[in-house]
Every structure is written in C-alpha cells, then in structure tokens.
Amino acid sequence: MNVLSPLVVPPKLLVRALDDLHQLATVAVRASDQIDRLLTLGERIDERTAALLTLGERIEERTDAMLALGERMEGHADAILRTGQHLGAQGEQLIAHGVLLEERAQEVSDRAREVLEALPLLEKAIGLAMPLEGAVERIGRVADRLPGGGQRKPRG
C-alpha cells in the first residue's frame, strides 16, 4: 500500500465519476437520437396503418357492391333460365307443328300430282263438252216449251 493512496483515491474516484457521467451523457444523446428515430418510424407506421384502413374500407365497399351485383346477376340468371325453358317448350311445339306441316304439305303435293295426272283427261272432257254447249241450251229451251216444263221449282 502506498502512503499517498488515501490522497490519490478521491481524485481517482472523481475522474472515474466524471468519466461515467460522460459515458452516461453520450448514451443519453444516442438514446435521444434513437427515440427520435423510433418516434418518426412510429409516425410512418401510423400513416401506413391509416392508409391500410382506408384501403380496407374501400375494399369492403367494393366487396359489398360486388355482392349486390352478384345477387342481381343471380336474379337475372333465374329469369334467363325460365326464358330458356319456355323457349325450349316452344321449340318442341314448333317441331311438332313442323312435322304436321310437312305431312300436310306431302298430302297437298300428292293431290296436286293427282290433279296433274287427271288434267289431260279433264282437258279432253272439256273439249268434248264445248261443242255440246249450244245443243244443251237448245234442248233446255225446247224442254221449257213443253207442257209443264216451264214451271220448274228453283232448287235451294
């Protein structure tokens, strides 16, 4: 042990205390800077959070609009399905009428063919009847002159 030790110890303690105070002041300055950075970062996080909340609200509004549109589309889809079923039933009726029309058209075609086949015979009959027209009229006039011939009752 040194004789001067009791005299040297208090100044050493003072230097050490001052050194510790200096370190504390340095740490406090750094801590203050870090707190300022953390506060700035917190403000940015708050701004981002507010922007995200606004975006979330817009997404929710869009989702509600899409759901409403989906419900309207579902209603229209039901109407379209009913219309399609109605059109299907009418299509079946049209097909049935088309088949019936085809059958009738075939019958008309068959009758027209028969008329065409009979046309030469009818032309011959008309050709035979034309010269007899005058004779038929004269016989009719003679029959009218006969007793009781002019009093024919009209048909009807």
Helices and strands as residue ranges (DSSP letters): H 5-145
